[in-house]
Amino acid sequence: MGILSILLWTPAAGVLLLVLTPGRNVQLIRYIAHLFAAIALLLVCWLLSIYNAHDAELQFNEYFPLNPKLGSAYALGVDGLSMPMLALATLLTSIALLVSLRLSHGVKGYHICMLLLEFGMLGVFLAQDWALFYIFWEVTLIPLFFLIGRWGGKRRHTASLNFVLYTMGGSIFMLISLLAVSQYDLEHAGSLMSSMHQAAQDMPRIEQILVLLGFVIGFGVKMPIFPLHGWLPLAHVEAPSPVSVLLSGILLKMGAYGLIRAVVMLPEAAKLLQPFLLFLGLFGMLYGGLLAWRQSDLKAMVAYSSISHMGLVLLGIATLNQIGITGAVLQMTAHGLIAGALFLLVGLLYERTHTRNIQDYSSLIQVMPRFTLFMTLTLLAAMGLPGSVGFIAELHTLIGGYTSVAGIGMKMGLMAFFSVSILIGAAYAMRTIGLLFTGPVKPQMQQVDDLQAPELLAAGMLVTGIILFGLSPGPLLDLSAATVSKMNGVISQRIL
């Protein structure tokens, strides 16, 4: 068994062990879940240490035929696109478990679902066979349905059902697109990502466009992009905060990750649809920012801001050039850290005050100085302040977008839309900082406890990553540079 299989099946082994553990032994259940999540994180750290960032090809490949007649296989591999996502997935899972210590009911089922969710997420980023990718994509639905539906808020059942129906609806379009491409893969008769790249080239242009639209719908629901975002605000608001950390930090990136793979597979169709994709990205940035600005519920504000930030990812993908796609990959990592930290901190605040209404707070700096420090830094990073990883991502995406559009009118329009969306993001971030941390202390907020040691550790890791990669983005850029360069070469060769 290779290192990737060990990594993939570590959470599954934890699930099996938890199933055999008596439900009344809560401390042992927590220990097992933390242990297997930590092992997965350590395995990814080891992978990072031995991964050759200068090699654009897949590394640590594993291949085992499953159905030779259909060409499906158990095929795993990592490159510069999947490597940062693996690190983010294992880190956020460990953090989500760390801040789940106050959970008091259904502890066994909760931790089983969390490890099963990690198993599905790792499978999506490791799979190099589209059939295997689709299986893991669907696996993530099961634990999320229960995590939201059982441990969520008052409208948890509606939220969980909406999430599953939206995602399954999108999955149908993705499956149809995969089947359409596989029909042209007659020589290899398989579903490996590498073989289906060649098959896509043999498709008529109109079919390539229809297939890419199917991928845009399928992956766009998960990202989400406008107007496929209907499930997101309710799911985020009703989900437990640790689940929201994973939902925003990783699950949304699965959609962006799949869309990048699809665009590289169908670059000619992407070039024809480029104006449409650019518009969706820019409109999503404005739309999400405006709705976030209007929210009084802190969780809803962060949820709508995710639509804006993922619109930035779509904009980077739609540029179809190296610097824009680099910006998209950076933004995926940046948003994972920033949104994860925001949902984490908002959830910890809600546990103490039992309100998410921003109007109920004021001058928390006097009673929660540690919380104030982390929340302020994260909100500043969310608005793209220089010195944060969000700024690096936005800068790359802006330059990539400016390079990709032709004509002074298009360039000015791009700059105007981009600038307004950034200003709106700054507006709701500064408004939140002002309402939370200035003014007189309200009586009901005078006895609120500040962050404790485990919470400080969880929030500190995320905020440290936000600042560290903002001040020194070189390692993060180098990690994906070779792979993005190779993707850009494939796109350029096909569309020129």
C-alpha positions in Angstrom: 0.0 0.0 0.0 1.4 3.4 -1.0 1.6 6.6 1.0 -1.5 8.0 -0.7 -3.6 5.0 0.1 -2.5 5.1 3.7 -3.5 8.8 3.8 -6.8 8.1 2.2 -7.8 5.2 4.3 -6.6 6.6 7.6 -9.9 8.4 8.4 -11.9 5.3 7.2 -9.9 3.2 9.7 -10.9 5.7 12.3 -14.5 5.4 11.4 -14.4 1.6 11.7 -12.8 1.8 15.1 -15.3 4.4 16.3 -18.2 2.1 15.1 -16.8 -0.6 17.4 -16.3 1.8 20.4 -19.1 1.9 23.0 -21.1 5.1 22.7 -21.0 5.9 26.4 -17.2 6.1 26.4 -17.2 9.8 25.2 -13.5 10.5 26.1 -12.3 7.5 24.1 -14.4 8.5 21.1 -12.9 11.9 21.1 -9.4 10.6 21.5 -9.8 8.1 18.6 -11.2 10.8 16.3 -8.4 13.3 17.2 -5.8 10.6 16.8 -6.7 9.6 13.3 -7.3 13.2 12.1 -3.8 14.0 13.5 -2.2 11.0 11.7 -3.7 12.2 8.4 -2.4 15.7 9.0 1.1 14.3 9.8 1.0 12.2 6.7 0.3 15.2 4.6 3.1 17.1 6.3 5.4 14.3 5.3 4.1 14.4 1.8 4.8 18.1 1.6 8.4 17.5 2.8 9.1 14.9 0.1 7.0 16.4 -2.7 9.0 17.8 -5.6 7.5 21.2 -6.4 9.5 21.5 -9.6 8.0 18.4 -11.1 4.7 19.2 -12.9 3.8 15.5 -13.4 1.7 13.4 -11.0 3.7 12.1 -8.0 3.3 9.1 -5.7 1.1 7.4 -8.3 -0.9 4.3 -7.4 -2.9 2.3 -10.0 -5.1 -0.8 -9.6 -7.6 -1.8 -12.3 -11.2 -2.1 -11.0 -13.2 -2.9 -14.1 -10.9 -3.5 -17.1 -13.9 -3.6 -19.5 -15.0 -0.2 -18.5 -11.5 1.1 -17.9 -12.2 2.3 -14.4 -9.3 2.0 -11.9 -8.3 2.8 -8.4 -5.9 5.6 -9.5 -4.4 8.0 -7.0 -1.9 10.8 -7.4 -1.0 14.4 -6.4 0.2 17.5 -8.1 0.5 21.2 -7.4 -3.2 21.7 -7.6 -4.2 18.9 -5.2 -1.3 19.2 -2.7 -2.5 22.5 -1.0 -6.0 21.2 -0.9 -4.9 18.0 0.9 -3.0 20.1 3.5 -6.0 22.4 4.0 -8.5 19.5 4.3 -6.5 17.7 7.0 -5.6 20.9 8.9 -9.2 22.1 9.0 -10.6 18.7 10.0 -8.2 18.6 13.0 -9.2 22.2 13.9 -12.9 21.4 13.6 -12.6 18.4 15.9 -10.5 20.5 18.3 -13.4 23.0 18.7 -16.1 20.3 19.0 -15.2 19.6 22.6 -18.4 21.2 23.9 -20.6 18.9 21.9 -22.7 16.9 24.4 -25.2 14.8 22.5 -24.6 12.2 19.8 -20.9 12.4 20.2 -20.1 9.0 18.6 -22.3 9.6 15.5 -20.9 13.2 15.1 -17.2 12.0 15.1 -18.0 9.2 12.7 -19.5 11.6 10.3 -16.6 14.0 10.6 -14.0 11.4 9.8 -16.2 10.0 7.0 -16.4 13.5 5.6 -12.6 13.8 5.7 -12.4 10.5 3.9 -14.6 11.8 1.1 -12.7 15.1 0.8 -9.3 13.4 0.6 -10.6 11.0 -2.0 -11.8 13.9 -4.3 -8.4 15.5 -4.2 -6.4 12.2 -4.6 -8.5 10.5 -7.3 -7.0 10.4 -10.8 -9.9 8.5 -12.3 -13.2 10.4 -13.0 -15.3 7.5 -11.9 -13.5 7.3 -8.6 -13.6 11.1 -8.3 -17.4 11.0 -8.7 -17.8 8.3 -6.1 -15.9 10.3 -3.5 -17.8 13.4 -4.5 -21.0 11.7 -3.7 -19.6 10.2 -0.5 -19.3 13.7 1.1 -23.1 14.2 0.8 -23.9 11.4 3.4 -22.0 12.7 6.4 -22.9 16.4 5.7 -26.6 15.5 5.5 -26.5 14.0 9.0 -24.1 16.7 10.4 -26.4 19.5 9.4 -29.7 17.6 9.9 -29.0 16.3 13.4 -26.6 18.7 15.0 -27.7 21.9 13.2 -29.9 24.8 14.2 -33.7 25.2 14.2 -34.1 24.9 10.5 -31.5 22.1 10.2 -33.8 19.7 8.4 -34.6 22.2 5.6 -31.0 23.2 5.3 -29.7 19.6 5.0 -32.4 18.7 2.5 -31.6 21.8 0.4 -27.9 21.0 0.4 -28.4 17.4 -0.7 -31.0 18.3 -3.4 -28.9 21.1 -4.9 -25.7 19.0 -4.9 -27.3 15.9 -6.3 -29.0 18.0 -9.0 -25.6 19.4 -10.0 -24.1 16.0 -9.8 -26.5 14.8 -12.5 -25.1 17.4 -15.0 -21.6 16.5 -14.0 -22.3 12.8 -14.6 -23.8 13.4 -18.0 -20.8 15.5 -19.0 -18.4 12.7 -17.9 -20.4 10.1 -19.8 -20.4 12.3 -22.9 -16.6 12.6 -22.8 -16.1 8.9 -22.1 -18.0 8.0 -25.3 -15.1 9.4 -27.3 -12.5 7.6 -25.3 -12.8 4.5 -27.5 -9.1 3.7 -27.7 -8.4 3.6 -24.0 -11.9 2.8 -22.9 -11.4 4.2 -19.5 -12.1 7.1 -17.2 -8.6 8.1 -16.2 -8.2 11.9 -16.2 -5.2 11.6 -18.5 -6.9 9.5 -21.2 -10.1 11.6 -21.1 -8.1 14.8 -21.9 -7.3 13.2 -25.3 -10.8 12.0 -25.7 -12.2 15.6 -25.2 -10.1 16.8 -28.2 -12.0 14.5 -30.5 -15.4 16.0 -29.6 -17.1 18.4 -32.0 -16.9 22.0 -30.8 -20.6 22.3 -29.9 -20.5 19.2 -27.8 -17.4 20.4 -26.0 -19.3 23.6 -25.0 -22.4 21.6 -23.8 -20.1 19.3 -21.8 -18.3 22.2 -20.2 -21.6 23.8 -19.3 -22.6 20.6 -17.6 -19.4 20.8 -15.6 -20.0 24.5 -14.8 -23.4 23.6 -13.4 -22.2 20.5 -11.5 -19.1 22.1 -10.0 -20.8 25.6 -9.8 -23.4 24.3 -7.3 -20.7 23.3 -4.9 -18.5 26.4 -5.3 -21.1 28.0 -5.4 -21.5 30.5 -8.3 -24.5 32.7 -8.9 -27.3 31.7 -9.4 -26.6 28.2 -8.1 -25.9 29.4 -4.5 -29.4 29.0 -3.0 -28.4 26.2 -0.5 -25.3 28.0 0.9 -26.6 30.7 3.3 -29.1 28.4 5.0 -26.7 25.5 5.3 -24.0 27.7 6.8 -26.3 29.4 9.2 -27.9 26.1 10.5 -24.8 23.9 10.4 -22.7 23.5 13.6 -19.8 25.9 13.5 -17.1 23.2 13.2 -19.1 21.8 10.2 -19.3 25.3 8.7 -15.5 25.5 9.0 -15.2 22.4 6.7 -18.1 23.4 4.5 -16.6 26.8 3.6 -12.9 25.9 4.0 -12.9 22.6 1.9 -16.3 21.6 0.4 -16.5 24.8 -1.7 -13.0 24.2 -3.0 -14.0 20.8 -4.3 -16.1 22.6 -6.9 -13.3 25.0 -7.9 -10.8 22.1 -8.0 -13.1 20.1 -10.3 -13.8 23.1 -12.5 -10.1 23.7 -13.1 -9.6 20.1 -14.1 -12.6 20.4 -16.5 -11.4 23.7 -18.0 -7.9 22.2 -18.7 -9.6 19.2 -20.3 -11.9 21.4 -22.5 -9.8 24.6 -23.2 -11.4 25.4 -26.5 -14.9 25.4 -25.0 -13.6 27.4 -22.1 -12.2 30.0 -24.5 -15.6 30.3 -26.2 -17.4 30.6 -22.9 -14.8 32.9 -21.4 -16.9 36.1 -21.5 -19.8 34.3 -19.8 -17.5 32.9 -17.1 -15.8 36.2 -16.5 -19.2 37.9 -16.1 -20.4 35.2 -13.6 -17.2 35.7 -11.6 -17.4 39.5 -11.5 -21.2 39.5 -10.8 -20.7 36.9 -8.0 -18.2 39.1 -6.4 -20.5 42.1 -6.4 -23.6 40.1 -5.5 -22.1 38.2 -2.6 -20.5 41.4 -1.2 -23.7 43.4 -1.4 -25.7 40.7 0.4 -23.0 40.2 3.0 -23.1 44.0 3.6 -26.9 43.8 4.4 -26.7 41.0 6.9 -27.1 41.4 10.6 -26.5 37.7 11.3 -22.7 37.2 11.6 -22.9 33.7 10.1 -25.0 34.8 7.2 -22.6 37.6 6.5 -19.6 35.2 6.3 -21.7 32.8 4.2 -22.5 35.5 1.6 -19.0 36.8 1.6 -18.0 33.2 0.6 -20.0 33.7 -2.6 -18.0 36.9 -3.3 -14.7 35.2 -2.6 -15.5 32.2 -4.8 -16.5 34.5 -7.5 -12.9 35.7 -7.4 -11.8 32.1 -7.9 -14.1 31.7 -10.9 -12.7 35.0 -12.3 -9.2 33.6 -12.0 -10.1 30.3 -13.7 -11.9 32.2 -16.5 -8.8 34.2 -17.4 -7.3 31.0 -18.9 -3.7 32.3 -18.3 -1.0 31.3 -15.9 -1.2 34.3 -13.5 -5.0 34.2 -13.3 -5.1 30.5 -12.6 -2.3 31.0 -10.0 -4.5 33.6 -8.4 -7.5 31.2 -8.3 -5.4 28.5 -6.6 -4.1 31.0 -4.1 -7.6 32.3 -3.4 -8.8 28.7 -2.8 -6.2 28.4 -0.1 -6.6 31.9 1.2 -10.4 31.6 1.5 -10.1 28.2 3.2 -8.0 29.8 5.9 -10.0 33.1 6.2 -13.5 31.6 6.0 -12.5 28.8 8.3 -11.2 31.3 10.9 -14.3 33.5 10.6 -16.7 30.6 11.0 -14.6 29.3 13.9 -14.6 32.6 15.7 -18.2 33.4 15.1 -19.2 29.9 16.4 -17.1 30.4 19.5 -18.7 33.7 20.1 -22.2 32.3 19.6 -21.5 29.5 22.1 -20.8 32.1 24.8 -23.6 34.7 24.0 -26.3 32.6 22.1 -26.8 35.4 19.6 -25.4 36.1 16.2 -27.0 39.5 15.7 -24.3 42.0 15.2 -26.4 44.7 16.8 -26.3 42.9 20.2 -22.5 43.4 20.5 -20.3 46.3 21.3 -16.8 46.9 22.8 -15.9 43.3 23.0 -12.2 44.4 23.1 -12.7 45.1 26.8 -13.9 41.7 27.7 -12.4 39.5 25.0 -9.1 40.9 23.9 -7.7 37.7 22.5 -10.9 37.1 20.4 -10.7 40.7 19.3 -7.2 40.3 18.0 -7.9 37.2 15.9 -11.3 38.4 14.6 -9.8 41.8 13.5 -6.9 40.2 11.7 -9.2 37.8 9.9 -11.7 40.4 8.9 -8.8 42.6 7.6 -7.5 39.6 5.6 -11.0 39.0 4.2 -11.0 42.5 2.7 -7.6 41.8 1.1 -5.4 44.0 3.2 -1.8 44.0 2.1 0.3 41.6 4.2 -2.4 38.9 4.2 -2.7 35.9 1.9 -5.9 37.3 0.5 -4.1 40.3 -1.0 -1.7 38.1 -2.8 -4.5 36.1 -4.4 -6.5 39.1 -5.4 -3.5 40.8 -7.0 -2.7 37.8 -9.1 -6.4 37.4 -10.2 -6.7 41.1 -11.1 -3.5 41.0 -13.2 -4.6 37.8 -14.9 -8.0 39.2 -15.6 -6.6 42.5 -17.0 -4.3 40.5 -19.3 -7.0 38.2 -20.6 -9.5 40.8 -21.8 -9.0 42.7 -25.0 -9.8 46.4 -25.6 -9.5 49.4 -23.3 -13.3 49.3 -22.6 -13.2 45.7 -21.4 -10.2 46.4 -19.3 -11.7 49.5 -17.7 -15.0 47.6 -17.0 -13.0 44.8 -15.4 -11.2 47.2 -13.2 -14.4 49.0 -12.2 -16.3 45.9 -11.2 -13.3 44.5 -9.4 -12.6 47.7 -7.5 -16.2 48.1 -6.4 -16.4 44.5 -5.1 -13.2 45.1 -3.1 -14.6 48.3 -1.7 -17.9 46.6 -0.7 -15.8 43.8 1.0 -13.9 46.5 2.9 -17.2 48.2 3.9 -18.8 45.2 5.6 -15.5 44.1 7.2 -14.9 47.6 8.8 -18.6 47.8 9.8 -18.3 44.5 11.6 -15.1 45.5 13.4 -16.8 48.8 14.5 -19.9 47.2 15.8 -18.2 44.3 17.6 -15.3 46.2 19.2 -16.3 49.8 19.8 -18.8 51.7 21.9 -19.9 51.1 25.5 -19.9 47.5 26.9 -23.5 46.2 27.0 -24.6 44.7 30.4 -25.2 41.2 28.9 -21.7 41.1 27.4 -19.7 42.0 30.5 -19.2 38.4 31.7 -18.3 36.8 28.4 -15.3 34.5 28.6 -12.4 35.0 26.3 -10.8 32.3 24.2 -9.4 29.3 26.1 -6.3 27.3 25.3 -7.7 24.8 22.7 -9.6 27.6 21.0 -6.5 29.8 21.0 -4.6 27.0 19.3 -7.2 26.4 16.6 -7.7 30.1 15.8 -3.9 30.8 16.1 -3.0 28.2 13.5 -5.4 29.7 10.9 -4.5 33.3 11.6 -0.8 32.5 11.5 -1.2 30.9 8.1 -3.1 33.9 6.8 -0.3 36.3 7.9 2.7 34.0 7.2 1.6 33.3 3.6 0.7 36.9 3.1 4.2 38.2 4.2 6.1 35.3 2.5 3.9 33.7 -0.2 6.9 32.1 -2.0 6.5 28.6 -0.7 2.7 28.6 -1.5 3.4 29.9 -5.0 6.2 27.4 -5.6 4.0 24.5 -4.5 1.6 24.9 -7.5 3.8 26.9 -9.9 5.0 23.9 -12.0 1.5 22.3 -12.3 -0.2 25.6 -13.2 2.5 26.3 -15.8 1.8 22.9 -17.3 -1.9 23.5 -17.3 -1.3 26.9 -19.0 0.8 25.2 -21.6 -2.0 22.8 -22.4 -4.6 25.6 -22.6 -2.4 27.8 -24.8 -1.6 25.0 -27.2 -5.2 24.2 -27.7 -6.7 27.7 -28.1 -4.0 29.3 -30.2 
